[in-house]
Amino acid sequence: MERNTMHTAGKDRDPLTDPDIIIQGGIVLTMAEGEAPLIDGKVCIRGDRIIYVGKDQDLSRYPEKAEIIDAKKGIIMPGLINAHSHTAMTLFRGLADDLPLKEWLFDKIFPAEATHLSPETVYWGTLLGCLEMIASGTTSVVDGYFFQDSTVRALQESGLRALVAQGIIDFPAPGIPDPRENLQRGRAFLEKWCGFSELIAPGLFCHSPLTCSDRTLKEAREISSEFSVPLQIHLSETREEVDEILKRTGSRPVHYLDNLGLLSADLIAAHVIHVSDEEIALLKQREVKVVHVPESNMKLSSGLARIPEMIQQGLTPGLGTDGCASNNDLDLFREMDSAAKVHKAFSMDPVTMTAGTVLQMATRWGAKVMGLEQAIGTLEAGKKADVLVVDCTAPHMVPLYNPVSNLVYSATGADVKDVVVNGRVLMRDRCFQTLDAQEIIKEAKRIGRGINK
């Protein structure tokens, strides 16, 4: 069935004759519920919004001022949403590979962060991550780290959409040598950035139930509620974490957080690997946002999250890459491929975690994690214009029987040709439009030489 959806912003403007950007000629994959791929389709954009999704038509009708993006031999789709990342950790890519999580984190990463993180290094590390995300089709990211003023600055320059959370932890952290100041710094971060930008929203990120006390967790929740922003946390990432929380509190981590009043629709919990049936049911009951991070979990040998069971219970998990120190990339196409295949291998069931399910995690469900499901995640008239064009001419993309399968099992980020966020072109024909790639890579290499002394 042909999809022909229109939205008019004013009586004097026709969406078919007065768009600012026209993306045309490809297979349109809207990701809207029940919508089939649309062959030879078109997406029209005016300002920051999609105003038309439908069949391609004669170009002679369009004004000369409209920017035309040719999507022939390609797929037009919603931008991907990285629902859990520490973007500036691009600087630690490959620094401490092939180690168990506790040794990797406490013996390698935490010392490296204490020594080498600064407002300047976080700024350049985030810009490097922005380059990588734009180049591989990510248009929105949920980020949690330190020196987050610098992260906001870099993301603003890039044009990406983001939820940026200030890290909170109960021992000396980068930029906050006195852990008693963590919550105060978090509040100041929210006061500074709430309402500042349409594209970037602030939040708080408690590192984990192991590294944050009862008091810290509860106060972070209270501050987040006061500002009506989400709270992020790493949850049940390792068996060791679960055992330690059980030893300290007598409860498993999910129940422990519930006893503290943290479980709610405003909590974004990443990893969520070692959970019981009862914990999954409680996460669903409290409407907690769960994020699957399969490649990082595999690399650190943390385990495999029970995502199929969570989906069966009605949870809608997002998909994240984690930081480049534990992945080592920000390519959500690779992450989708891993997410689909690892669950098939583990369950020995080839229909577990279908390509369509995984693609929803990286689009519609990721938007829900961010609280933006009414604005992004699908291509529909009236929604924000976050759009990709994926080139399908490379040998590994041919033939194309099912665009969803090709995107998940065949494509990589290198196949992304054009990227639009909020109606602004960030990459055109693989050329960056908002960032100076050569300068960013040069600075990242300089910082890397200092880290690797």
C-alpha positions in Angstrom: 0.0 0.0 0.0 1.3 3.5 -0.9 2.1 5.7 2.0 1.1 9.3 1.3 1.2 11.4 4.4 1.1 15.2 4.4 1.5 17.9 7.1 1.0 21.5 6.3 2.4 24.2 8.6 0.4 27.0 7.1 -2.4 27.5 4.5 0.0 29.5 2.3 2.5 26.7 1.9 2.1 23.5 0.0 4.3 20.7 1.3 4.7 19.3 -2.2 5.8 22.6 -3.7 7.5 24.5 -0.9 10.0 22.2 1.0 13.5 23.2 2.0 15.0 19.7 1.5 13.8 16.8 -0.7 15.2 13.3 -0.2 14.0 11.3 -3.1 14.2 8.2 -5.2 15.0 5.5 -2.7 13.2 2.9 -0.6 11.6 4.7 2.3 11.6 2.7 5.5 9.5 4.8 7.9 9.7 2.4 10.9 6.2 3.5 11.7 4.0 0.7 13.1 2.6 -1.5 10.4 4.2 0.5 7.5 5.8 -1.5 4.7 8.8 -0.2 2.8 7.9 2.4 0.1 9.6 1.9 -3.2 10.7 5.1 -5.1 9.6 7.2 -2.2 10.3 10.8 -1.1 10.7 12.6 2.2 10.2 16.4 2.2 11.5 18.6 5.0 10.6 22.2 5.9 12.6 23.8 8.7 13.2 21.2 11.4 10.3 18.9 10.5 9.2 16.3 8.0 6.2 17.6 6.0 5.7 14.8 3.5 6.4 11.1 3.2 5.1 9.5 0.0 5.8 8.5 -3.6 8.3 10.3 -5.7 7.0 12.9 -8.1 8.1 15.2 -10.9 11.0 17.4 -9.8 9.8 20.2 -12.1 7.2 21.1 -9.5 9.8 22.1 -6.9 11.3 25.5 -6.4 14.9 26.0 -7.3 15.8 26.8 -3.7 14.9 23.3 -2.4 18.0 21.2 -1.7 17.7 17.8 -3.5 19.3 14.7 -1.9 19.4 11.8 -4.4 18.6 8.6 -2.6 18.3 6.4 -5.7 19.8 2.9 -5.1 19.6 3.6 -1.4 17.4 3.4 1.7 15.8 6.5 3.3 15.3 5.7 7.0 15.1 7.3 10.5 18.4 8.3 12.1 19.8 5.8 14.5 19.7 6.4 18.3 22.7 5.4 20.5 20.9 5.0 23.8 24.0 4.5 25.9 27.5 5.9 25.3 30.4 7.8 26.9 31.4 9.7 23.8 34.6 11.2 24.9 36.1 7.8 25.6 37.1 7.6 22.0 40.4 8.8 23.4 40.8 5.5 25.2 40.0 3.3 22.2 42.3 0.2 22.4 44.1 1.4 25.5 43.2 -1.5 27.8 41.8 -4.4 25.7 41.2 -8.0 26.7 40.7 -7.5 30.4 37.9 -8.4 32.8 35.6 -5.5 33.7 36.9 -4.9 37.3 40.6 -4.9 36.3 39.8 -2.9 33.1 37.8 -0.3 35.0 39.7 0.1 38.3 43.2 -0.6 37.2 43.2 1.0 33.7 40.3 3.2 32.9 39.8 5.1 36.1 43.5 5.9 36.4 43.6 7.0 32.8 40.6 9.3 33.3 42.1 10.8 36.5 45.4 11.6 34.6 44.3 12.6 31.2 40.7 14.0 31.3 40.3 17.7 31.2 37.7 20.1 29.6 40.0 20.2 26.5 40.5 16.5 26.1 36.8 15.7 26.7 35.9 18.4 24.1 38.1 16.9 21.4 37.3 13.3 22.4 33.6 14.1 22.0 34.1 15.8 18.6 35.9 12.7 17.5 33.0 10.6 18.6 30.6 13.0 16.8 32.5 12.5 13.6 32.2 8.7 14.0 28.5 8.8 14.9 27.6 11.1 12.0 29.7 9.0 9.6 27.8 5.8 10.7 24.3 7.2 10.8 23.7 8.0 14.5 21.7 11.2 14.9 20.9 11.0 18.6 23.0 9.9 21.6 22.4 9.3 25.3 25.7 10.3 26.9 27.0 10.1 30.5 30.5 11.2 31.5 32.6 13.9 33.2 33.4 17.5 32.2 30.1 17.5 30.4 30.1 21.2 29.7 32.7 20.3 27.1 30.6 17.5 25.8 27.6 19.9 25.3 29.9 22.3 23.5 31.1 19.7 21.1 27.7 18.2 20.4 26.3 21.7 19.7 29.0 22.2 17.1 28.2 18.9 15.5 24.5 19.4 15.2 23.6 16.0 16.8 20.7 15.5 19.1 21.6 14.3 22.6 20.8 13.7 26.2 24.0 14.6 28.1 24.3 13.5 31.8 26.8 14.7 34.3 28.6 11.7 36.0 28.1 11.1 39.7 30.3 8.7 41.7 31.3 8.4 45.4 35.0 8.8 45.0 37.3 11.4 43.4 36.3 11.9 39.8 37.7 13.9 36.9 37.1 17.6 37.6 35.6 16.8 41.0 38.4 15.8 43.5 36.0 15.9 46.5 33.2 13.4 46.0 31.0 15.4 48.4 30.7 17.9 45.7 29.3 15.5 43.0 25.7 16.2 43.6 26.2 19.9 43.9 28.1 19.8 40.5 25.2 17.8 39.0 22.7 20.3 40.2 24.7 23.2 38.7 25.0 21.3 35.4 21.2 21.0 35.2 20.7 24.6 36.2 23.1 25.7 33.4 21.7 23.6 30.6 18.0 23.0 31.2 16.1 24.7 28.4 19.3 26.0 26.8 19.0 24.0 23.6 16.3 22.3 21.6 18.7 19.6 20.5 20.6 18.9 23.8 18.9 18.0 27.1 20.9 17.6 30.4 20.6 14.9 33.0 22.4 13.0 35.7 24.3 9.7 35.5 25.0 7.7 38.7 27.8 5.3 37.8 26.4 2.2 39.5 24.8 0.9 42.7 28.3 -0.2 43.7 30.0 3.1 43.3 27.2 5.3 44.6 25.8 5.2 48.2 22.2 5.0 49.2 22.3 8.7 50.0 23.9 9.6 46.6 21.4 7.5 44.7 18.3 9.0 46.4 19.5 12.6 46.2 20.4 12.2 42.5 16.8 10.8 42.0 15.4 13.8 43.9 17.4 16.3 41.9 16.5 14.7 38.6 12.8 14.7 39.6 13.0 18.4 40.6 14.3 19.3 37.1 12.1 16.7 35.3 15.1 15.0 33.6 16.0 11.3 33.3 18.5 9.6 35.6 21.0 7.2 34.0 22.7 4.2 35.7 24.7 1.1 35.0 22.7 -1.8 36.5 23.4 -5.5 37.1 26.4 -5.4 34.7 28.3 -8.3 36.3 27.7 -11.2 38.6 30.2 -9.7 41.0 28.0 -6.5 41.2 24.9 -8.6 42.0 26.7 -10.6 44.7 28.1 -7.5 46.3 24.8 -5.7 46.4 23.1 -8.9 47.8 25.9 -9.0 50.5 25.5 -5.3 51.4 21.7 -4.9 51.3 20.1 -8.4 51.2 18.4 -7.5 47.9 19.2 -8.0 44.3 20.1 -4.8 42.5 16.8 -4.1 40.8 14.9 -4.6 44.1 17.5 -2.6 45.9 17.0 0.4 43.6 13.2 0.0 43.9 13.5 0.1 47.7 15.4 3.4 47.3 12.6 4.8 45.0 14.7 4.9 41.9 12.7 2.7 39.6 10.4 4.7 37.4 9.8 5.7 33.8 12.5 8.4 34.2 15.3 5.8 35.0 17.5 4.7 32.1 19.3 1.5 33.1 22.2 0.3 30.8 23.5 -3.3 30.6 20.9 -5.0 32.9 22.5 -8.4 32.3 22.2 -10.4 35.5 18.5 -10.1 36.4 15.9 -12.6 37.6 12.4 -13.2 36.2 11.1 -11.2 39.2 13.4 -8.3 38.4 12.4 -8.2 34.8 8.7 -8.1 35.8 9.5 -5.2 38.2 11.3 -3.3 35.6 8.3 -3.6 33.3 5.9 -2.6 36.2 7.9 0.5 36.9 8.3 1.3 33.2 12.1 1.6 33.5 14.0 2.3 30.2 16.5 -0.5 29.5 19.4 -0.3 27.1 21.1 -3.3 25.6 24.9 -3.0 25.1 25.9 -6.3 23.5 29.3 -5.7 22.1 30.7 -4.1 25.2 29.2 -6.8 27.3 30.8 -9.5 25.1 34.2 -7.8 25.0 34.3 -7.4 28.8 32.8 -10.9 29.2 30.1 -9.5 31.4 27.4 -11.8 30.1 24.3 -11.6 27.8 21.3 -9.5 28.8 18.0 -11.3 28.7 16.6 -9.0 26.1 14.2 -11.5 24.4 12.6 -12.2 27.7 12.3 -8.5 28.5 10.6 -7.9 25.1 8.2 -10.7 25.8 7.3 -9.1 29.1 6.6 -5.8 27.2 9.8 -3.8 27.7 11.1 -1.9 24.7 14.9 -1.7 25.1 17.1 0.7 23.3 20.5 -0.1 21.8 23.8 1.4 22.8 27.5 1.1 22.0 28.9 2.1 25.4 32.3 3.9 25.2 35.1 3.2 22.7 37.3 1.8 25.5 35.1 -1.2 25.7 33.6 -1.7 22.2 35.8 -0.2 20.4 33.5 1.7 18.0 30.3 3.8 17.9 28.9 2.1 14.8 25.2 1.1 15.5 25.0 -0.9 12.4 27.6 -3.3 13.7 25.9 -3.2 17.1 22.5 -4.2 15.5 24.2 -7.1 13.7 25.8 -8.3 17.0 22.6 -7.9 18.9 20.6 -10.1 16.5 23.2 -12.8 16.1 24.4 -13.2 19.7 20.9 -14.0 21.0 20.4 -16.5 18.2 23.6 -18.3 19.1 22.9 -18.3 22.8 19.3 -19.5 22.5 20.0 -21.8 19.5 16.8 -20.3 18.0 17.2 -18.5 14.6 13.9 -16.6 15.0 15.0 -15.0 18.3 15.8 -11.2 17.9 14.8 -10.7 14.3 16.3 -8.0 12.2 13.0 -6.0 12.5 13.2 -6.1 16.3 16.8 -5.0 16.4 16.1 -2.1 14.0 13.3 -1.0 16.2 15.7 -0.9 19.2 18.0 1.5 17.3 15.1 3.8 16.1 11.6 3.8 17.6 12.5 2.2 20.9 15.6 4.3 21.3 13.4 7.4 20.9 11.3 6.1 23.7 14.4 5.7 25.9 15.1 9.4 25.4 11.4 10.3 26.0 11.2 11.6 22.4 9.0 9.0 20.8 6.5 11.7 19.7 9.3 13.6 17.9 11.8 11.2 16.5 12.4 7.5 15.7 10.1 7.2 12.7 9.7 9.0 9.4 6.2 10.6 9.7 4.9 14.0 8.7 5.1 16.4 11.7 8.0 14.7 13.3 11.5 16.1 13.6 13.6 15.6 10.4 16.3 13.1 11.6 16.9 11.2 8.4 19.6 8.9 6.8 20.3 7.8 3.3 22.1 4.4 3.2 23.8 3.6 -0.1 23.0 0.1 -1.3 25.4 -0.1 -4.3 28.3 -1.8 -2.5 28.8 -5.5 -3.3 27.9 -6.5 0.3 24.5 -4.8 -0.1 23.5 -6.6 -3.4 21.0 -8.1 -4.1 18.5 -6.4 -1.9 15.4 -8.6 -1.2 14.6 -7.2 2.2 15.8 -3.7 3.2 15.5 -4.4 6.9 17.6 -7.5 6.7 20.2 -5.8 4.6 20.5 -2.9 7.1 21.0 -5.2 10.1 23.0 -8.1 8.6 24.9 -6.5 5.7 25.3 -2.8 6.2 28.0 -1.0 8.2 28.2 2.6 9.1 30.4 3.2 6.1 27.4 2.7 3.9 25.7 5.8 5.2 25.7 8.5 2.5 23.7 11.4 3.9 22.7 12.5 7.4 20.1 15.1 8.4 19.3 16.1 12.0 16.5 18.5 12.8 16.3 19.6 9.2 20.1 20.4 9.0 22.4 18.4 6.7 25.3 17.1 8.8 26.8 14.9 6.1 26.3 15.0 2.3 27.7 12.4 0.0 30.0 11.2 2.8 31.3 14.8 3.3 30.9 16.4 6.7 29.1 19.7 6.7 29.4 20.9 10.3 32.8 19.6 11.5 36.4 19.8 10.3 37.4 16.1 10.3 41.1 16.7 9.6 41.4 19.1 12.5 39.6 16.9 14.9 41.6 13.8 14.0 44.8 15.7 14.3 44.0 16.9 17.8 42.8 13.4 18.8 46.1 11.9 17.7 48.0 14.6 19.6 46.1 13.8 22.8 46.6 10.1 22.2 50.3 10.5 22.0 50.2 12.1 25.5 48.1 9.3 26.9 50.3 6.6 25.5 53.6 7.9 26.8 
